[in-house]
Each structure stands twice: as structure tokens, then as C-alpha cells.
Amino acid sequence: MLSRQLLERKEIKSIRDAEFQVFSQYGDDGIIQFLISRLKVPDRTFIEFGVENYKECNTRFLLMNNYWRGLVIDSDEKNIESIKQEGISWRYSLTAVKQFVTRDNINRIFAENSFSGELELLSIDVDGNDYWIWEAIKTLTPHIVIVEYNSMFGIKYPITIPYQEKFHRTAANRSNLYYGTSLKALHLLALQKGYSFIGCNSAGNNAYFIRRDKIELLAPISAVALEEGYVKAVFRECRDEQGRLTFLSEELRLDLIKDMPVWDVEREKTYTIKELFLAH
């Protein structure tokens, strides 16, 4: 296989060394192929939510290249119908479900679609309540967990947006910058759930966690410190009131969301962005 040949040519010292892109937004297809080649996964099952029309995602290559069985979830009916009408839905073992995922319904969605217990890979990218939804998952024990983080929140503070069941990123703030969780908040949650942090992709949007009882299989890859694994995002997705990209510097981007609230998961207290990042 091409993916195996690409990985065999590289000396893998960190997960970023394994990157290549087929269907993923950045180099996550390569990272995932490397991880599953080491973990020797038996069941070949995945769940991914926040997939839109499933053209650009973390698990499509797993489905088509490795013949895994999977569940994908999106809140937009048009996206789910598009997936169901595509040949991928009958050529492979893929279940596509329309649901707006919340911390109250996530475990029920899994159960209704016959996913529970051992799972090889879980990918979470909902542009909002990512931290809260992973925290709420009780019925699955994935080997690999991939969660989107908000690089603008840095690694000093363990913060996330406060939980809002119907959170919508653009409606919350027109800049599109206010969403998700800091890497430190995810790191603390991972420790509580029995996972080790092994790094982020080069683009600075996805963090990778391995169930602690599987980490030795990845040698020489191992758990890394937060400071070592963090990657600042390379992309600039800030938008103005008309929805146009603005390409602002990070300091100016923070100013656009300075009055927005964030929840410190360690102190259990709400702050504004200004109080944490822009105070003099």
C-alpha cells in the first residue's frame, strides 16, 4: 500500500513525522496510519462527528484504504443525505447519522447505532463543545482519541467555552475565533480518563491521545509534555462582519473576542478572554 510505503521511508520520532494527506484537512491521514500500524488494532472501528459532507475528514481514508467499519455524525440533514447518496455508503461499512451532538445525547447515539465498549478511534470536531462532549462519553473506551483544540487559547490556561447545548461558532462571535477548548484543558481531561498525550498535528488544530495501556506499543513514540507537544496553529480563519477573511495578527484576533467568557476547568470559574490574555 502507498500509505505503508510512505511511512517506511520516514524515521518517525514524533507523530508529525508521519503526516501525509489524502482526505484529512491536514496531515492527519498519515498520523492515523502510523498509529494503527503500531497498535495492531483488532476490531477496526471508528466514530467521527462534525464531518460535514465527509469529503474532508479524519476517517474516510481508514474506511476506503483499511476497510474499517464506522459511524459518522453531523447535524446538517443535507450533509448526511449527501453521504448516504454517495457510493461510499454502500461500498463500505459506514453508518451516517443526522444529530446535533450534545453531552446529554452522545452516549445514546452510540448505543442506538450499536457502538459501545472497545473502539479503535474516536475523532471529535464540533467547533464548540468538544471538551464537554468528550467529558460526557462514558460508554466507549477508544484506543486513539483525536480532539480539535483552539490554538488561540494557548497552553497556560485549562479553559473551554462554557457549555451551551446549541452552541454555533459563527453565531457566538462573527470572527469565527471563539470556539472549543485549550490544549491544557484537554490534557487534564485525558489524564482523568486514562489517556496519554502524544502530540498535535503540524497545522495546530488536532491533539492526539492514546489509551494508557496501549502507549508502549508506539515506541519510540511516547507521551510528551504539554509544552513539547503543543503546536500553534498555522491557519488564519478570522472573518469580518461580512464573513470575509481578514488575515489579522494573533494579538488583533484576540481583541475581537476579548469580552467572550471561558470556563477554567481547574478553578471552576468563568473569566473573559481579556482577563486572562490581555490584562496588563
Secondary structure, DSSP 4 states (H G I P E B T S, - for coil): -HHHHHHHTS--SSGGGG---SSSSSTHHHHHHHHHHHHT-SS-EEEEE--TTSSS-SSHHHHHHH--EEEEEES-HHHHHHHHHSTHHHHTTEEEEE----TTTHHHHHHHTT--EEEEEEEE--SS-HHHHHHH--SEEEEEEEEE--GGGTTTS-EEPPP-TT--HHHH-TTS---SB-HHHHHHHHHHHTEEEEEE-TTSSEEEEEEGGGGGGGTT-----HHHH---------B-TTS-B----HHHHHHHTTT-EEEETTTTEEEEHIIIII--
